[in-house]
Amino acid sequence: MSPEDPLLVVQTYLHTRNSDLFALDAEFRFMSQSEPLCGRQAIDVVLRMFYQEMFSEVRLEPHILYATDKGIVAEFTFCGKNTGPLMGTLPTGKEVAIPMIGVYEVGGAHITRARLYYDTYLVARQLGLFTELW
């Protein structure tokens, strides 16, 4: 596989969570948010906050990586311990295991567009911020 292999680019990102794997003008959209992050610098700020400040002991457990002619679909579980403030709440110290789907478009050796789907209610529930509704 060459460094420009889209599957290798996404596998490397999931393993390292390195924002340098995004194109300078990349777009990253957390589908629970109304606006995408535009540009590598904005993406880096949020990834650093998420992976180094809000959560520690982070690992992504990949389940399925599926390559199409338009991009890569990755199903994985985000695992981490909440050790920093999260959306205005104090750290809970609780661990989470959140199923996620990422859709990545790759051009050359960089991710040009990413969309991340996950259940924000499940995150809040695992952190003890909400109780079961039923």
N, CA, C and O atoms as CSV, one atom per row, in Angstrom:
chain,resi,resn,atom,element,x,y,z
A,1,MET,N,N,0.834,-1.188,0.000
A,1,MET,CA,C,0.000,0.000,0.000
A,1,MET,C,C,0.877,1.250,0.000
A,1,MET,O,O,1.876,1.321,0.715
A,2,SER,N,N,0.496,2.211,-0.794
A,2,SER,CA,C,1.227,3.478,-0.820
A,2,SER,C,C,0.675,4.403,0.259
A,2,SER,O,O,-0.435,4.187,0.744
A,3,PRO,N,N,1.445,5.444,0.647
A,3,PRO,CA,C,0.955,6.396,1.645
A,3,PRO,C,C,-0.324,7.097,1.203
A,3,PRO,O,O,-1.059,7.625,2.038
A,4,GLU,N,N,-0.605,7.111,-0.123
A,4,GLU,CA,C,-1.799,7.760,-0.630
A,4,GLU,C,C,-3.008,6.829,-0.644
A,4,GLU,O,O,-4.087,7.234,-1.075
A,5,ASP,N,N,-2.850,5.611,-0.189
A,5,ASP,CA,C,-3.955,4.670,-0.140
A,5,ASP,C,C,-4.987,5.183,0.865
A,5,ASP,O,O,-4.674,5.299,2.050
A,6,PRO,N,N,-6.216,5.495,0.419
A,6,PRO,CA,C,-7.225,6.063,1.324
A,6,PRO,C,C,-7.474,5.221,2.575
A,6,PRO,O,O,-7.636,5.766,3.667
A,7,LEU,N,N,-7.503,3.915,2.422
A,7,LEU,CA,C,-7.723,3.055,3.576
A,7,LEU,C,C,-6.589,3.185,4.586
A,7,LEU,O,O,-6.835,3.233,5.791
A,8,LEU,N,N,-5.356,3.242,4.107
A,8,LEU,CA,C,-4.203,3.396,4.989
A,8,LEU,C,C,-4.225,4.750,5.695
A,8,LEU,O,O,-3.886,4.840,6.875
A,9,VAL,N,N,-4.621,5.800,4.980
A,9,VAL,CA,C,-4.708,7.131,5.582
A,9,VAL,C,C,-5.702,7.105,6.745
A,9,VAL,O,O,-5.403,7.621,7.822
A,10,VAL,N,N,-6.870,6.514,6.541
A,10,VAL,CA,C,-7.895,6.476,7.593
A,10,VAL,C,C,-7.465,5.564,8.730
A,10,VAL,O,O,-7.656,5.910,9.896
A,11,GLN,N,N,-6.894,4.415,8.422
A,11,GLN,CA,C,-6.406,3.529,9.484
A,11,GLN,C,C,-5.365,4.243,10.343
A,11,GLN,O,O,-5.380,4.125,11.568
A,12,THR,N,N,-4.472,4.978,9.706
A,12,THR,CA,C,-3.444,5.716,10.441
A,12,THR,C,C,-4.083,6.780,11.322
A,12,THR,O,O,-3.690,6.945,12.476
A,13,TYR,N,N,-5.069,7.505,10.788
A,13,TYR,CA,C,-5.760,8.517,11.589
A,13,TYR,C,C,-6.449,7.883,12.804
A,13,TYR,O,O,-6.333,8.400,13.915
A,14,LEU,N,N,-7.152,6.788,12.607
A,14,LEU,CA,C,-7.850,6.145,13.720
A,14,LEU,C,C,-6.870,5.656,14.790
A,14,LEU,O,O,-7.194,5.630,15.977
A,15,HIS,N,N,-5.689,5.275,14.357
A,15,HIS,CA,C,-4.682,4.799,15.305
A,15,HIS,C,C,-3.989,5.959,16.029
A,15,HIS,O,O,-3.738,5.882,17.232
A,16,THR,N,N,-3.682,7.029,15.296
A,16,THR,CA,C,-2.884,8.115,15.877
A,16,THR,C,C,-3.712,9.334,16.286
A,16,THR,O,O,-3.313,10.085,17.176
A,17,ARG,N,N,-4.860,9.531,15.638
A,17,ARG,CA,C,-5.707,10.713,15.847
A,17,ARG,C,C,-4.922,11.999,15.567
A,17,ARG,O,O,-5.127,13.017,16.229
A,18,ASN,N,N,-4.033,11.943,14.590
A,18,ASN,CA,C,-3.139,13.045,14.229
A,18,ASN,C,C,-3.832,13.964,13.229
A,18,ASN,O,O,-4.209,13.531,12.140
A,19,SER,N,N,-4.000,15.229,13.598
A,19,SER,CA,C,-4.679,16.185,12.718
A,19,SER,C,C,-3.875,16.487,11.457
A,19,SER,O,O,-4.430,17.019,10.496
A,20,ASP,N,N,-2.585,16.163,11.434
A,20,ASP,CA,C,-1.777,16.376,10.230
A,20,ASP,C,C,-2.253,15.511,9.064
A,20,ASP,O,O,-1.864,15.745,7.920
A,21,LEU,N,N,-3.083,14.523,9.344
A,21,LEU,CA,C,-3.610,13.676,8.277
A,21,LEU,C,C,-4.804,14.325,7.570
A,21,LEU,O,O,-5.342,13.765,6.615
A,22,PHE,N,N,-5.215,15.502,8.040
A,22,PHE,CA,C,-6.274,16.257,7.372
A,22,PHE,C,C,-5.648,17.265,6.416
A,22,PHE,O,O,-4.592,17.828,6.704
A,23,ALA,N,N,-6.296,17.489,5.289
A,23,ALA,CA,C,-5.864,18.519,4.350
A,23,ALA,C,C,-5.979,19.886,5.022
A,23,ALA,O,O,-6.768,20.063,5.950
A,24,LEU,N,N,-5.198,20.839,4.554
A,24,LEU,CA,C,-5.230,22.184,5.140
A,24,LEU,C,C,-6.630,22.794,5.089
A,24,LEU,O,O,-7.008,23.546,5.987
A,25,ASP,N,N,-7.400,22.477,4.051
A,25,ASP,CA,C,-8.745,23.030,3.905
A,25,ASP,C,C,-9.837,21.990,4.180
A,25,ASP,O,O,-10.955,22.111,3.678
A,26,ALA,N,N,-9.513,20.982,4.966
A,26,ALA,CA,C,-10.461,19.904,5.255
A,26,ALA,C,C,-11.686,20.409,6.005
A,26,ALA,O,O,-11.668,21.464,6.638
A,27,GLU,N,N,-12.734,19.627,5.911
A,27,GLU,CA,C,-13.965,19.894,6.654
A,27,GLU,C,C,-14.263,18.672,7.511
A,27,GLU,O,O,-14.254,17.544,7.018
A,28,PHE,N,N,-14.527,18.900,8.798
A,28,PHE,CA,C,-14.851,17.815,9.734
A,28,PHE,C,C,-16.164,18.179,10.409
A,28,PHE,O,O,-16.291,19.240,11.020
A,29,ARG,N,N,-17.120,17.301,10.293
A,29,ARG,CA,C,-18.434,17.592,10.872
A,29,ARG,C,C,-18.817,16.527,11.887
A,29,ARG,O,O,-18.974,15.351,11.558
A,30,PHE,N,N,-18.964,16.973,13.136
A,30,PHE,CA,C,-19.602,16.143,14.154
A,30,PHE,C,C,-21.086,16.309,13.859
A,30,PHE,O,O,-21.607,17.417,13.983
A,31,MET,N,N,-21.776,15.256,13.476
A,31,MET,CA,C,-23.138,15.391,12.996
A,31,MET,C,C,-24.106,15.862,14.084
A,31,MET,O,O,-25.239,16.234,13.780
A,32,SER,N,N,-23.676,15.851,15.333
A,32,SER,CA,C,-24.508,16.374,16.414
A,32,SER,C,C,-24.382,17.895,16.531
A,32,SER,O,O,-25.116,18.522,17.294
A,33,GLN,N,N,-23.458,18.483,15.780
A,33,GLN,CA,C,-23.231,19.931,15.812
A,33,GLN,C,C,-23.802,20.571,14.547
A,33,GLN,O,O,-23.875,19.932,13.497
A,34,SER,N,N,-24.197,21.815,14.655
A,34,SER,CA,C,-24.838,22.474,13.517
A,34,SER,C,C,-23.850,22.904,12.437
A,34,SER,O,O,-24.219,22.975,11.264
A,35,GLU,N,N,-22.621,23.187,12.803
A,35,GLU,CA,C,-21.643,23.692,11.835
A,35,GLU,C,C,-20.411,22.790,11.793
A,35,GLU,O,O,-19.988,22.260,12.820
A,36,PRO,N,N,-19.837,22.620,10.597
A,36,PRO,CA,C,-18.608,21.826,10.502
A,36,PRO,C,C,-17.396,22.631,10.958
A,36,PRO,O,O,-17.430,23.860,11.009
A,37,LEU,N,N,-16.335,21.919,11.286
A,37,LEU,CA,C,-15.034,22.537,11.515
A,37,LEU,C,C,-14.390,22.695,10.147
A,37,LEU,O,O,-14.381,21.753,9.354
A,38,CYS,N,N,-13.857,23.860,9.866
A,38,CYS,CA,C,-13.256,24.117,8.559
A,38,CYS,C,C,-11.778,24.422,8.723
A,38,CYS,O,O,-11.396,25.367,9.414
A,39,GLY,N,N,-10.955,23.611,8.079
A,39,GLY,CA,C,-9.513,23.804,8.100
A,39,GLY,C,C,-8.821,22.957,9.153
A,39,GLY,O,O,-9.368,22.675,10.219
A,40,ARG,N,N,-7.590,22.556,8.818
A,40,ARG,CA,C,-6.813,21.692,9.706
A,40,ARG,C,C,-6.604,22.315,11.082
A,40,ARG,O,O,-6.654,21.613,12.092
A,41,GLN,N,N,-6.371,23.624,11.131
A,41,GLN,CA,C,-6.114,24.275,12.417
A,41,GLN,C,C,-7.325,24.160,13.341
A,41,GLN,O,O,-7.163,23.839,14.518
A,42,ALA,N,N,-8.522,24.412,12.841
A,42,ALA,CA,C,-9.742,24.290,13.659
A,42,ALA,C,C,-9.961,22.839,14.087
A,42,ALA,O,O,-10.359,22.575,15.222
A,43,ILE,N,N,-9.701,21.910,13.182
A,43,ILE,CA,C,-9.845,20.491,13.489
A,43,ILE,C,C,-8.869,20.096,14.583
A,43,ILE,O,O,-9.233,19.377,15.514
A,44,ASP,N,N,-7.622,20.565,14.476
A,44,ASP,CA,C,-6.598,20.251,15.472
A,44,ASP,C,C,-7.007,20.722,16.868
A,44,ASP,O,O,-6.843,19.991,17.845
A,45,VAL,N,N,-7.536,21.938,16.959
A,45,VAL,CA,C,-7.947,22.486,18.264
A,45,VAL,C,C,-9.003,21.584,18.913
A,45,VAL,O,O,-8.903,21.257,20.096
A,46,VAL,N,N,-10.006,21.187,18.138
A,46,VAL,CA,C,-11.086,20.368,18.702
A,46,VAL,C,C,-10.606,18.959,19.006
A,46,VAL,O,O,-10.971,18.403,20.042
A,47,LEU,N,N,-9.800,18.365,18.135
A,47,LEU,CA,C,-9.307,17.011,18.410
A,47,LEU,C,C,-8.427,16.999,19.657
A,47,LEU,O,O,-8.516,16.086,20.478
A,48,ARG,N,N,-7.579,18.013,19.793
A,48,ARG,CA,C,-6.725,18.088,20.980
A,48,ARG,C,C,-7.589,18.228,22.241
A,48,ARG,O,O,-7.339,17.567,23.248
A,49,MET,N,N,-8.600,19.091,22.174
A,49,MET,CA,C,-9.478,19.289,23.322
A,49,MET,C,C,-10.197,17.981,23.676
A,49,MET,O,O,-10.294,17.614,24.847
A,50,PHE,N,N,-10.692,17.293,22.661
A,50,PHE,CA,C,-11.457,16.066,22.883
A,50,PHE,C,C,-10.573,14.922,23.383
A,50,PHE,O,O,-10.894,14.259,24.369
A,51,TYR,N,N,-9.454,14.702,22.685
A,51,TYR,CA,C,-8.615,13.539,22.975
A,51,TYR,C,C,-7.596,13.757,24.085
A,51,TYR,O,O,-7.050,12.782,24.602
A,52,GLN,N,N,-7.320,15.000,24.470
A,52,GLN,CA,C,-6.310,15.239,25.489
A,52,GLN,C,C,-6.846,15.956,26.715
A,52,GLN,O,O,-6.286,15.813,27.802
A,53,GLU,N,N,-7.923,16.728,26.564
A,53,GLU,CA,C,-8.431,17.497,27.696
A,53,GLU,C,C,-9.714,16.902,28.278
A,53,GLU,O,O,-9.809,16.716,29.491
A,54,MET,N,N,-10.690,16.604,27.438
A,54,MET,CA,C,-11.963,16.072,27.938
A,54,MET,C,C,-11.845,14.616,28.375
A,54,MET,O,O,-12.440,14.191,29.365
A,55,PHE,N,N,-11.053,13.859,27.600
A,55,PHE,CA,C,-10.924,12.424,27.866
A,55,PHE,C,C,-9.456,12.045,27.933
A,55,PHE,O,O,-8.617,12.631,27.249
A,56,SER,N,N,-9.156,11.060,28.764
A,56,SER,CA,C,-7.824,10.470,28.817
A,56,SER,C,C,-7.989,8.968,28.591
A,56,SER,O,O,-9.104,8.453,28.502
A,57,GLU,N,N,-6.865,8.289,28.502
A,57,GLU,CA,C,-6.876,6.841,28.277
A,57,GLU,C,C,-7.722,6.483,27.058
A,57,GLU,O,O,-8.425,5.472,27.050
A,58,VAL,N,N,-7.643,7.327,26.030
A,58,VAL,CA,C,-8.473,7.164,24.844
A,58,VAL,C,C,-7.944,6.041,23.965
A,58,VAL,O,O,-6.739,5.879,23.773
A,59,ARG,N,N,-8.877,5.285,23.448
A,59,ARG,CA,C,-8.546,4.299,22.416
A,59,ARG,C,C,-9.761,4.151,21.509
A,59,ARG,O,O,-10.905,4.250,21.954
A,60,LEU,N,N,-9.495,3.917,20.255
A,60,LEU,CA,C,-10.540,3.654,19.284
A,60,LEU,C,C,-10.424,2.189,18.897
A,60,LEU,O,O,-9.381,1.732,18.430
A,61,GLU,N,N,-11.506,1.471,19.096
A,61,GLU,CA,C,-11.517,0.043,18.767
A,61,GLU,C,C,-12.254,-0.137,17.446
A,61,GLU,O,O,-13.485,-0.138,17.415
A,62,PRO,N,N,-11.499,-0.290,16.344
A,62,PRO,CA,C,-12.156,-0.431,15.038
A,62,PRO,C,C,-12.864,-1.776,14.905
A,62,PRO,O,O,-12.376,-2.805,15.373
A,63,HIS,N,N,-14.012,-1.741,14.262
A,63,HIS,CA,C,-14.775,-2.967,14.009
A,63,HIS,C,C,-14.796,-3.274,12.514
A,63,HIS,O,O,-14.458,-4.378,12.087
A,64,ILE,N,N,-15.200,-2.278,11.729
A,64,ILE,CA,C,-15.293,-2.468,10.283
A,64,ILE,C,C,-14.739,-1.235,9.585
A,64,ILE,O,O,-15.087,-0.108,9.937
A,65,LEU,N,N,-13.890,-1.445,8.612
A,65,LEU,CA,C,-13.458,-0.392,7.696
A,65,LEU,C,C,-13.901,-0.830,6.318
A,65,LEU,O,O,-13.547,-1.913,5.850
A,66,TYR,N,N,-14.676,0.020,5.673
A,66,TYR,CA,C,-15.226,-0.330,4.378
A,66,TYR,C,C,-14.838,0.744,3.377
A,66,TYR,O,O,-15.181,1.914,3.548
A,67,ALA,N,N,-14.125,0.349,2.337
A,67,ALA,CA,C,-13.682,1.294,1.320
A,67,ALA,C,C,-14.634,1.264,0.133
A,67,ALA,O,O,-14.998,0.196,-0.359
A,68,THR,N,N,-15.034,2.454,-0.322
A,68,THR,CA,C,-15.812,2.588,-1.543
A,68,THR,C,C,-15.024,3.491,-2.482
A,68,THR,O,O,-13.954,3.985,-2.126
A,69,ASP,N,N,-15.549,3.702,-3.664
A,69,ASP,CA,C,-14.854,4.602,-4.587
A,69,ASP,C,C,-15.001,6.066,-4.158
A,69,ASP,O,O,-14.323,6.934,-4.707
A,70,LYS,N,N,-15.868,6.352,-3.195
A,70,LYS,CA,C,-16.071,7.731,-2.735
A,70,LYS,C,C,-15.468,7.995,-1.364
A,70,LYS,O,O,-15.380,9.152,-0.951
A,71,GLY,N,N,-15.048,6.958,-0.648
A,71,GLY,CA,C,-14.465,7.187,0.665
A,71,GLY,C,C,-14.407,5.932,1.510
A,71,GLY,O,O,-14.600,4.815,1.030
A,72,ILE,N,N,-14.134,6.155,2.780
A,72,ILE,CA,C,-13.975,5.067,3.744
A,72,ILE,C,C,-15.044,5.238,4.825
A,72,ILE,O,O,-15.255,6.337,5.337
A,73,VAL,N,N,-15.707,4.147,5.159
A,73,VAL,CA,C,-16.652,4.138,6.266
A,73,VAL,C,C,-16.019,3.294,7.371
A,73,VAL,O,O,-15.614,2.154,7.143
A,74,ALA,N,N,-15.940,3.869,8.561
A,74,ALA,CA,C,-15.329,3.176,9.696
A,74,ALA,C,C,-16.339,3.071,10.828
A,74,ALA,O,O,-16.903,4.071,11.272
A,75,GLU,N,N,-16.556,1.851,11.285
A,75,GLU,CA,C,-17.352,1.645,12.493
A,75,GLU,C,C,-16.369,1.302,13.601
A,75,GLU,O,O,-15.537,0.408,13.450
A,76,PHE,N,N,-16.471,2.023,14.720
A,76,PHE,CA,C,-15.548,1.796,15.822
A,76,PHE,C,C,-16.210,2.185,17.129
A,76,PHE,O,O,-17.278,2.799,17.153
A,77,THR,N,N,-15.552,1.814,18.212
A,77,THR,CA,C,-16.003,2.220,19.539
A,77,THR,C,C,-14.959,3.165,20.120
A,77,THR,O,O,-13.773,2.843,20.194
A,78,PHE,N,N,-15.429,4.340,20.530
A,78,PHE,CA,C,-14.584,5.312,21.220
A,78,PHE,C,C,-14.610,4.951,22.702
A,78,PHE,O,O,-15.679,4.878,23.307
A,79,CYS,N,N,-13.442,4.727,23.284
A,79,CYS,CA,C,-13.336,4.411,24.709
A,79,CYS,C,C,-12.435,5.453,25.361
A,79,CYS,O,O,-11.386,5.802,24.820
A,80,GLY,N,N,-12.845,5.942,26.514
A,80,GLY,CA,C,-12.030,6.920,27.213
A,80,GLY,C,C,-12.595,7.222,28.580
A,80,GLY,O,O,-13.715,6.834,28.911
A,81,LYS,N,N,-11.805,7.914,29.362
A,81,LYS,CA,C,-12.186,8.306,30.717
A,81,LYS,C,C,-12.342,9.825,30.746
A,81,LYS,O,O,-11.428,10.548,30.348
A,82,ASN,N,N,-13.482,10.311,31.210
A,82,ASN,CA,C,-13.758,11.744,31.253
A,82,ASN,C,C,-12.978,12.383,32.402
A,82,ASN,O,O,-13.344,12.253,33.570
A,83,THR,N,N,-11.893,13.076,32.044
A,83,THR,CA,C,-11.027,13.699,33.050
A,83,THR,C,C,-10.955,15.213,32.913
A,83,THR,O,O,-10.187,15.865,33.619
A,84,GLY,N,N,-11.745,15.771,32.015
A,84,GLY,CA,C,-11.770,17.217,31.839
A,84,GLY,C,C,-13.184,17.697,31.582
A,84,GLY,O,O,-14.070,16.892,31.296
A,85,PRO,N,N,-13.406,19.003,31.680
A,85,PRO,CA,C,-14.741,19.556,31.451
A,85,PRO,C,C,-15.281,19.168,30.075
A,85,PRO,O,O,-14.543,19.114,29.092
A,86,LEU,N,N,-16.571,18.902,30.034
A,86,LEU,CA,C,-17.219,18.496,28.791
A,86,LEU,C,C,-18.496,19.297,28.627
A,86,LEU,O,O,-19.463,19.093,29.361
A,87,MET,N,N,-18.501,20.207,27.663
A,87,MET,CA,C,-19.681,21.022,27.359
A,87,MET,C,C,-20.267,21.674,28.605
A,87,MET,O,O,-21.480,21.655,28.813
A,88,GLY,N,N,-19.405,22.249,29.427
A,88,GLY,CA,C,-19.870,22.975,30.599
A,88,GLY,C,C,-20.088,22.141,31.850
A,88,GLY,O,O,-20.499,22.676,32.880
A,89,THR,N,N,-19.824,20.843,31.783
A,89,THR,CA,C,-19.977,19.991,32.964
A,89,THR,C,C,-18.603,19.686,33.550
A,89,THR,O,O,-17.601,19.687,32.835
A,90,LEU,N,N,-18.565,19.431,34.821
A,90,LEU,CA,C,-17.318,19.048,35.478
A,90,LEU,C,C,-16.940,17.629,35.079
A,90,LEU,O,O,-17.816,16.844,34.714
A,91,PRO,N,N,-15.666,17.282,35.140
A,91,PRO,CA,C,-15.251,15.911,34.833
A,91,PRO,C,C,-15.922,14.930,35.791
A,91,PRO,O,O,-16.044,15.188,36.988
A,92,THR,N,N,-16.348,13.810,35.239
A,92,THR,CA,C,-17.021,12.791,36.057
A,92,THR,C,C,-16.075,11.685,36.493
A,92,THR,O,O,-16.358,10.979,37.461
A,93,GLY,N,N,-14.955,11.522,35.794
A,93,GLY,CA,C,-14.051,10.416,36.073
A,93,GLY,C,C,-14.574,9.085,35.559
A,93,GLY,O,O,-13.943,8.049,35.766
A,94,LYS,N,N,-15.729,9.103,34.886
A,94,LYS,CA,C,-16.327,7.854,34.383
A,94,LYS,C,C,-15.777,7.503,33.012
A,94,LYS,O,O,-15.363,8.364,32.236
A,95,GLU,N,N,-15.790,6.217,32.747
A,95,GLU,CA,C,-15.356,5.716,31.450
A,95,GLU,C,C,-16.558,5.560,30.541
A,95,GLU,O,O,-17.662,5.242,30.983
A,96,VAL,N,N,-16.317,5.791,29.257
A,96,VAL,CA,C,-17.365,5.632,28.257
A,96,VAL,C,C,-16.894,4.667,27.179
A,96,VAL,O,O,-15.698,4.500,26.942
A,97,ALA,N,N,-17.855,4.046,26.543
A,97,ALA,CA,C,-17.623,3.209,25.359
A,97,ALA,C,C,-18.754,3.561,24.395
A,97,ALA,O,O,-19.879,3.086,24.547
A,98,ILE,N,N,-18.448,4.388,23.415
A,98,ILE,CA,C,-19.450,4.956,22.525
A,98,ILE,C,C,-19.285,4.408,21.110
A,98,ILE,O,O,-18.244,4.612,20.486
A,99,PRO,N,N,-20.304,3.714,20.598
A,99,PRO,CA,C,-20.247,3.287,19.196
A,99,PRO,C,C,-20.286,4.515,18.282
A,99,PRO,O,O,-21.055,5.447,18.515
A,100,MET,N,N,-19.459,4.504,17.252
A,100,MET,CA,C,-19.397,5.620,16.308
A,100,MET,C,C,-19.257,5.106,14.884
A,100,MET,O,O,-18.784,3.997,14.636
A,101,ILE,N,N,-19.685,5.952,13.965
A,101,ILE,CA,C,-19.463,5.720,12.539
A,101,ILE,C,C,-18.772,6.965,11.998
A,101,ILE,O,O,-19.253,8.080,12.200
A,102,GLY,N,N,-17.670,6.785,11.325
A,102,GLY,CA,C,-16.979,7.884,10.665
A,102,GLY,C,C,-16.982,7.653,9.165
A,102,GLY,O,O,-16.736,6.540,8.699
A,103,VAL,N,N,-17.258,8.701,8.417
A,103,VAL,CA,C,-17.213,8.641,6.959
A,103,VAL,C,C,-16.122,9.617,6.526
A,103,VAL,O,O,-16.179,10.805,6.843
A,104,TYR,N,N,-15.135,9.108,5.804
A,104,TYR,CA,C,-13.956,9.894,5.457
A,104,TYR,C,C,-13.747,9.909,3.951
A,104,TYR,O,O,-13.762,8.868,3.294
A,105,GLU,N,N,-13.553,11.107,3.419
A,105,GLU,CA,C,-13.172,11.263,2.023
A,105,GLU,C,C,-11.691,11.625,2.013
A,105,GLU,O,O,-11.245,12.479,2.779
A,106,VAL,N,N,-10.940,10.970,1.143
A,106,VAL,CA,C,-9.488,11.133,1.135
A,106,VAL,C,C,-9.040,11.575,-0.257
A,106,VAL,O,O,-9.493,11.046,-1.272
A,107,GLY,N,N,-8.148,12.549,-0.276
A,107,GLY,CA,C,-7.526,12.986,-1.520
A,107,GLY,C,C,-6.022,12.959,-1.323
A,107,GLY,O,O,-5.497,13.648,-0.449
A,108,GLY,N,N,-5.329,12.174,-2.120
A,108,GLY,CA,C,-3.883,12.040,-1.937
A,108,GLY,C,C,-3.612,11.374,-0.605
A,108,GLY,O,O,-4.131,10.293,-0.326
A,109,ALA,N,N,-2.802,12.016,0.217
A,109,ALA,CA,C,-2.429,11.439,1.510
A,109,ALA,C,C,-3.166,12.110,2.666
A,109,ALA,O,O,-2.744,11.992,3.816
A,110,HIS,N,N,-4.281,12.823,2.371
A,110,HIS,CA,C,-4.975,13.566,3.421
A,110,HIS,C,C,-6.485,13.352,3.386
A,110,HIS,O,O,-7.081,13.141,2.330
A,111,ILE,N,N,-7.070,13.413,4.551
A,111,ILE,CA,C,-8.521,13.388,4.670
A,111,ILE,C,C,-9.015,14.779,4.285
A,111,ILE,O,O,-8.563,15.783,4.837
A,112,THR,N,N,-9.939,14.830,3.339
A,112,THR,CA,C,-10.455,16.118,2.877
A,112,THR,C,C,-11.806,16.453,3.510
A,112,THR,O,O,-12.167,17.622,3.637
A,113,ARG,N,N,-12.529,15.439,3.896
A,113,ARG,CA,C,-13.849,15.651,4.503
A,113,ARG,C,C,-14.149,14.475,5.420
A,113,ARG,O,O,-13.908,13.319,5.072
A,114,ALA,N,N,-14.682,14.791,6.603
A,114,ALA,CA,C,-15.029,13.741,7.560
A,114,ALA,C,C,-16.368,14.074,8.212
A,114,ALA,O,O,-16.679,15.234,8.483
A,115,ARG,N,N,-17.148,13.024,8.454
A,115,ARG,CA,C,-18.407,13.163,9.178
A,115,ARG,C,C,-18.423,12.094,10.250
A,115,ARG,O,O,-18.129,10.930,9.980
A,116,LEU,N,N,-18.770,12.492,11.480
A,116,LEU,CA,C,-18.762,11.572,12.605
A,116,LEU,C,C,-20.160,11.492,13.200
A,116,LEU,O,O,-20.739,12.506,13.591
A,117,TYR,N,N,-20.696,10.277,13.265
A,117,TYR,CA,C,-22.043,10.021,13.775
A,117,TYR,C,C,-21.932,9.249,15.090
A,117,TYR,O,O,-21.230,8.241,15.173
A,118,TYR,N,N,-22.637,9.736,16.118
A,118,TYR,CA,C,-22.700,9.037,17.391
A,118,TYR,C,C,-23.886,9.573,18.178
A,118,TYR,O,O,-24.452,10.609,17.833
A,119,ASP,N,N,-24.252,8.873,19.222
A,119,ASP,CA,C,-25.416,9.196,20.041
A,119,ASP,C,C,-24.980,10.048,21.233
A,119,ASP,O,O,-24.396,9.534,22.188
A,120,THR,N,N,-25.263,11.346,21.175
A,120,THR,CA,C,-24.849,12.245,22.260
A,120,THR,C,C,-25.576,11.915,23.571
A,120,THR,O,O,-25.023,12.110,24.653
A,121,TYR,N,N,-26.798,11.424,23.474
A,121,TYR,CA,C,-27.531,11.037,24.686
A,121,TYR,C,C,-26.814,9.879,25.379
A,121,TYR,O,O,-26.722,9.854,26.607
A,122,LEU,N,N,-26.309,8.931,24.607
A,122,LEU,CA,C,-25.579,7.802,25.185
A,122,LEU,C,C,-24.321,8.283,25.905
A,122,LEU,O,O,-23.982,7.767,26.970
A,123,VAL,N,N,-23.634,9.257,25.338
A,123,VAL,CA,C,-22.449,9.824,25.993
A,123,VAL,C,C,-22.861,10.402,27.349
A,123,VAL,O,O,-22.254,10.088,28.373
A,124,ALA,N,N,-23.888,11.241,27.350
A,124,ALA,CA,C,-24.351,11.880,28.589
A,124,ALA,C,C,-24.811,10.838,29.608
A,124,ALA,O,O,-24.549,10.974,30.803
A,125,ARG,N,N,-25.486,9.815,29.137
A,125,ARG,CA,C,-25.966,8.766,30.050
A,125,ARG,C,C,-24.798,7.995,30.661
A,125,ARG,O,O,-24.806,7.713,31.859
A,126,GLN,N,N,-23.794,7.651,29.851
A,126,GLN,CA,C,-22.648,6.915,30.380
A,126,GLN,C,C,-21.839,7.766,31.355
A,126,GLN,O,O,-21.173,7.238,32.246
A,127,LEU,N,N,-21.901,9.071,31.185
A,127,LEU,CA,C,-21.200,9.962,32.122
A,127,LEU,C,C,-22.024,10.241,33.372
A,127,LEU,O,O,-21.557,10.932,34.278
A,128,GLY,N,N,-23.239,9.715,33.434
A,128,GLY,CA,C,-24.097,9.902,34.598
A,128,GLY,C,C,-24.822,11.244,34.608
A,128,GLY,O,O,-25.331,11.669,35.645
A,129,LEU,N,N,-24.868,11.909,33.458
A,129,LEU,CA,C,-25.532,13.210,33.387
A,129,LEU,C,C,-27.034,13.071,33.213
A,129,LEU,O,O,-27.784,13.983,33.561
A,130,PHE,N,N,-27.485,11.940,32.677
A,130,PHE,CA,C,-28.902,11.632,32.526
A,130,PHE,C,C,-29.149,10.229,33.025
A,130,PHE,O,O,-28.244,9.394,33.031
A,131,THR,N,N,-30.362,9.971,33.441
A,131,THR,CA,C,-30.750,8.610,33.808
A,131,THR,C,C,-31.584,8.029,32.674
A,131,THR,O,O,-31.990,8.744,31.758
A,132,GLU,N,N,-31.830,6.752,32.742
A,132,GLU,CA,C,-32.660,6.092,31.727
A,132,GLU,C,C,-34.052,6.705,31.709
A,132,GLU,O,O,-34.630,6.986,32.759
A,133,LEU,N,N,-34.580,6.910,30.519
A,133,LEU,CA,C,-35.937,7.434,30.385
A,133,LEU,C,C,-36.973,6.326,30.463
A,133,LEU,O,O,-38.113,6.566,30.862
A,134,TRP,N,N,-36.586,5.114,30.083
A,134,TRP,CA,C,-37.503,3.981,30.145
A,134,TRP,C,C,-36.742,2.724,30.422
A,134,TRP,O,O,-37.336,1.650,30.513
